[in-house]
Each structure stands twice: as structure tokens, then as C-alpha cells.
């Protein structure tokens, strides 16, 4: 499975400060789990996925990395996942193309559509698995943010930070990076423009992702 820009943004933007237990929901190839392990070297990262092939790939990628001791892959749905602990940080790049034309590949369908996990179900699971002062970090289309926040507030989770992702200057935001928590606090709102008008990566995007790109 290819590494997508959404995953890179999520792994780079997420606040890992103080997190010792991290959960990556719908890990896919495991890139977000590995990025967080690289950034939070004292944390244990649990990565779960309901697709066996994705778990195999994520586990292989983890074992081939310098952060192998920090990442454990679990084949499970989030609804059935019952760990012995709660988490300081829960991250997810959730399936969200609910109303679009489904791709022909079954694997891509599972990865990109809310067939096995809806946003309300994800928020219910986060409420169950998040520590009292923990954080939830997600990326999703800008037009899905309202639905997500409605489901979050129904589970006593509140937006604490938002980064609106714009592809090029002057364009509308395409993605929202969101941080949620149990405490309702003043929201920090920022904007990230990914590309310059000539299509090259912006300086802000370069700085955010510098540890993950080779050029």
C-alpha cells in the first residue's frame, strides 16, 4: 500500500509531547505508527487494523525499522479492541469516502470507505480508550469536519487544535488536521499551505516534514 500525503501530514503534525502510550487506528502499512515512534522514542505504539494483509505489511515495515521494539501490530477492529491500558494519544487517518464512487480494489475500498468504521464509532472507541488528559489526532476532508466534531462532542471530546490544509495559495482548504481532548479549551487554529504557486513544496511544508523526506 502506498504512503499517502494525508498519512505524512498526520504523523508530522500530531503533538506527541508527554505521550507514553500511543494507538494508531487503521494503521495500513504502518507509516503513521513508525513516524510517531520516531518522534516519541519513550512511547509504546500499538497499531491496529482490521485487514490481515495490512497488518502483515505494517508488522514487516516495523520489524525492518530502527523502531521495531516500540511498535506492536494488532489484527483487530477498533470496536473489538480491548487493551489492558488506556492511551495518551490516539491517531487515525479514518476512512471517509462514504458517498464517492467506490474503487474496484477491495483493499482500497476497505482503506478509503467507512464500511467497517464510521466516524461516530471511531469517536465512541476514542472515548473508551483515551486517558483522562489524552489527545486524539486525526486528518479528514474539510467537509467532514462538522460530522466528526458532532460525533466527538456526543462522546465528550472537544476540538482543541485545528490546522486547515491548503494545496496552493488562494485555494480552499482540502483537509483538516484536528486535535481533540476531554477538556474544552480555546481552540488553536492554523493554516498550512503545502505548495507554492509553481508546484514546489512550501517552506512551511518542508519544515513540518523535514525528517521524512530525502530531498
PEDATA-V150116 format. One line per field, one symbol per residue. phi: phi as a letter, one per 20 degrees, with the letter a starting at -180 (. if undefined). A space follows every 50 residues. Layout:
phi: ???
//
This chain:
phi: .feefgfffffeegfdgmedcccdemfmfnffgfffffedfddededcbe dffffffffffffedfdgfedceceaeffefcfebddfbccadffbefde fffffffffffdceedbefgffffffgfdefgdfcdcbcbggfeffffff ffffdlccfdbbceedfcgneffdccecddbfeecgeedcccefcffenf fffffgffdgfddec
//
